[in-house]
Amino acid sequence: MSPANEPRLSKAERTAQAREKAREIREAQLKKEKRNKLLIGWGIVVAVVAILAVIALVVTTSIQQSAPIADQGPTPANGNVHGGVTLLANSDVVKSDASSVNVADVPSAPATKPATVSVPGGEPEAGKPVKVIAYIDFICPVCKRFETTYGDSLTKLRNEGKISLEYRPLGFLDQQSTTNYSSRAANAAACVVNSSPEKYADFFNLLFERQPAEGSAGISDNDLKSMAKEVGAANIDSCVDSKQYRPYVKVATQEAAAIGITGTPTVFIDGKQWDGSTDLNAEIQTAVDAKG
C-alpha cells in the first residue's frame, strides 16, 4: 500500500504515538544520565584513591627521610674522618681507605665561642701545597655564590699544584628543607667519592648548578641517583637508599659545630680562617708565596 493510500491515524492514535515516542526519548535520557553518574562516581573514586596513594607516598617518604640517624657508621673511601674530600689536580682526590666515625668521639663545644677556630687537619705541611678547607652546605645559597665567585680560580690553583682543596659538606641547613636535603645531598656526594672519586668534582658542581631553593623539599633521592649516573659515576642507588653515609655527615656536622663553625661557607687557608671580607684569591696567593 502506498503512503497515499495508508489509513489516516486518528487524533487519539497520533497522541498515543507521540506519547510513546516521548517516553522512549525520556527513558534513553534517564539511562544516559544514570550511566554518566556512574562514570562520574567511579572517576571520583579513582581520583580519591590516587590522591590517597600520593599522600601515603609523601608521608612514607617523609618518615623515611626523617628517621633517626645512627650515631656511628662508615666513612667513604677517599673521605677523611672530618667529613672532607680533598681535591688535587684535575679529577684527582686524596686517596684513603674507609674507616668509621662515632658521635661519641666528637669533642664537646667550648662554653664560649673561641676567638679563633682551630680546624682539625688544617695545619700547614712543609713541602706540600697550601691547604684550603671549605665547610659548605649544598642548599646554602651563599655557598653557591661562593662557588660562582671562586670556583674557577680555585680549580686553576689546584690544577697548578699550588693548593689542595678540601670540601666538608654539612647538614647545617636540614631545617631549611622538608626532607633533610642538606644531609641527603652530602650522603650522595659521599657515595660518589667512595666508588667513583674521579667523578666527585663533577657531581659536586652539578649539585650546586641545580641547587634547590631553601625551604623546598630539595632534589629527590631518585634524582640524586640519576645525577650521579649523569656525570658518569658508578651506580649509587643502594648507597643512597640505605643512607650509608648519613652517620658520617652527622658526625662531621656535629664536629663542625663543636669547634665553632656557625655558618657556611667557612673557609680556612693553611689553618687560618678567612673572614670573607677580603679577596680570597689574594689571601691564598699570599699563603702560596709564603711557602716559597
Order of alpha helices (4+ residues) and beta strands (2+ residues): alpha-beta-beta-beta-beta-alpha-beta-alpha-alpha-alpha-alpha-alpha-beta-beta-alpha
